[in-house]
């Protein structure tokens, strides 16, 4: 049998850590739908499992694979990305100060201001692309958590994980990173000093637009991680076994999917820069993009498969362009094999920091030239309608 500790991450992913069903010899891990487990005659649980809200072999297999890919000590699976993200904040105490980005996933930003502040967290937004702004916001002894998202949805700003990890730790705070867009293919935040890495696993980890899930991976199993685990089980935010199995299946093709989509995104970004109907392209892989040099150091082997364009003519032109596409799908979400387009400001509402002329593009596995041709005709048709 191969020594899996010495293998590269893409090999670990493709073989799901080499797990087989010992009873049947099946090379695909089994689904364990049972909600409860047999107690021993002496009333104990020597097999280590009691109830599936906390214990299930299918969860454990997917979590072990993710821990290996992220280089972490342990992982937890949640029923959604929001459940995973909010669990980190719910493990804090009222009165704790947290530093979060000004540009981040809009639903988490809304939850922080509408719910987390209501029960006592002190939430401070800063431009996390500027480490000095983070330094200025930190309150030593009071700040308990710094939350980053890099690249940050949907402007794709890049934050310096290693530099901010050092600042957070000097202030006595933990650093958690939403690495949904980068994925462990391009960035492993724990190796850069982060304490926790979060994924909306609905996106690239699963990659087929058929599972809603979230994950957390920790650098160490400490008391704070124990509180997060308690939030998971006490709040019942656990992922179902079939969804956990689908998530593991998706992770087996993670590297080939993400690399192919990122290569297509790079090609699209470069071509769209020269389009007469595009005001600007937001993509870390472009040399002129703010944060490109940092992304080139921090993201190993690619810049991700998400980009945004700002359409000449404002919000009306952007919305009209999305209405004219034929191949791209007008839909929320990202990270699937199909390419999606969305006018983000319409989704996020009046408090959004997103420009009204911005269209967010999730690049899938179609031919890059086909995707460009579709956007090209939509942009040109919108221009002719003015």
Secondary structure, DSSP 8 states (H G I E B T S, - for coil): ---GGGS-HHHHHHTGGG---TTT--SS------SB----TTS--TTS--BTTT--HHHHHHHHHHHHHHT-SEEEEESSHHHHHHHHHHTS-TT-EEEEESSS-HHHHHHIIIIITTTT-EEEEE-TTSHHHHHHH--TTTEEEEEEESSBTTTTB---HHHHHHHHHHTT-EEEEE-TTTHHHH--GGGGT-SEEEE-TTTTTT-SS----EEEEESS--HHHHHHHHHHHHHT-B--HHHHHHHHHHHTTHHHHHHHHHHHHHHHHHHHHT-TTEEEEE-TTSTTSTTHHHHHHHSSS---SEEEEEETTHHHHHHHHHHH-SSSEE-S---SSS-EEEEHHHHH-TT--S-TTEEEEE--SS-HHHHHHHHHHHHHHHHHT-
